């Protein structure tokens, strides 16, 4: 079994209202050194695969087919542990 992480972020130039709202609120709370916040998604997946390379291929496939909107989002996958 492998544990994979998927990080999904907005592409450059895509408006990020959640990030903007968090940035504004932090400034209101006195964190004036914060210049910009970008919000994204983190997904942890447990999966069976023959190898780390196969696990990465599966994570990329599910990211492209379901989890990420490739028009406005980028994704990055990593396998963080496995017992095979």
Secondary structure, 3 states (H helix, E strand, C coil): CEEEEEEEEECCCCCCHHHHHHHHHHHHCCCCCCCCCCCEEEEEEEECCCCHHHHHHHHHHHHHHHHCCCCCEEEEEEEEEECC
